[in-house]
C-alpha cells in the first residue's frame, strides 16, 4: 500500500504561506490542512500531521495557544514559524515552542521570498516512518552505520587552517536511505542503545584518525559523547585502551558534551571529565547558549572549548541582541582560557562577524557540510587547502 501524503497544517494562513504551500504541493504532492481558529485547529489535529506551518500574527488566532494545542495533541511535532513581528519576539515564540517539545526547523520573516519558504518546507518533507529499535540493532551488527566528518577551521580573514574534524554518525537504511542522527538517536535512547552507538562512533573515529595519521594527516577528531556514559566511571579507561590499540595520542581526540550531560550526576561527571582531561583528551561544552546554567558549568567543569549554538549564530547578522550575546560568550571563554568555536555557521556575513568578534574556530555549511572520508579528502584537494590543513594539524 502506498504511504499517505506528507501532511502540512497551515495555521493563521497568509498570502506568503499559501503561495509557498502551493509550490510544495505541486512539487511534492503534499496534503494540506488549514486552521484559522481553535475549532478548525482541533479538527485538523484529529489526524496525523507531519509539519505545522504557523503564521505568527497578532491579528489572527493567538499563535501561543495554537502551539500549545499542537504540542498537546501531537507531541514532538515539527514546525516552521513565519511572522511579521520584531525578530526578537519571533525568537521568543520559537524558544517557547521548543520548551513545549515542538521542533522548530525554521523561523522566518514574512518578508521571505515564497521560493525560500517553499525550500524550507521541502527540507521537511521526508519519510514519516521512523526506524525501529530492531532495525537499529541490525544496523549496528551489520555495519550500516558510518561517520561523516565536518571541518572545524580557524576563524580569520586569511586562508583558514584545519583544526579538527567532527565525526557525525549516519545510518544507511536499506529502505529509508541515508538517515541523519535526528532520525534514529531517539530510537537508540529509548531502546538503551546510545552507549552502543557512541562506542561505534568513537571506535570508528579513532580507526579513521589512525588511517589518516599514516598518510601524514593528523587533525583532532571531535565526537559527541552520550550522556549515559557519564554514569560509567570505567569509561575513561576503556577509551584510553582504544586509543592505545590504534596508537593515537589522546590529544588527537575531543569529546563534545551538552550541558544536560554534565547535569546527569555532577560528582560523577566531574570525575569522568577530569580523568579525560588529565589524560590529554579535549572536552567541549556543546550547544552553549541554549541552557540556563551553562555559565556555572564553564567554571565547575574542566572544559577546554565552548561551542556556541547555531541558533545564536544564525541571528548575529540580523539581531543586535544575538550579536551582543555571542561577543560576550567569546570574551568570557577567553577570560577563562577556553577556546570559542561557533557551530552552524551558514553565511559569509556571519563568518565575517565572528572573525571580527575574535572567535577562535568555526564550523558549518559555509565551510563544508559533513562528508564521508573519501569525499572530504576530495574536497580538501579541490580547495587546494590540504597542505595548510596538514601544517595546522601537526603543530
Secondary structure by P-SEA (a helix, b strand, c coil): cccccbbbbbccccaaaaaaaaaaaaccbbbbbbbccaaaaaaaacccccccccccccccccaaaaaaaaaaacccccbbbbbcccaaaaaaaaaaaaaacccccccccccccaaaaaaaaaaaccccccccaaaaaaaaaaccbbbbbbbbbbbccccccccbbbbbbbbbccccccccccccaaaaaaacaaaaaaaaaaaaaaaaaaaaaaaccccbbbbbbbcccccccaaaaaaaaaaaaaccccccbbbbbccccccccaaaaaaaaaaaaaabbbbbbcccccccccccccccccccbbbccaaaaacccccaaaaaaaaaaaaaaaaacbbbbbcccccaaaaaaaaaacccccccccccccccaaaaaaaaaaaccaaaaaaaaac
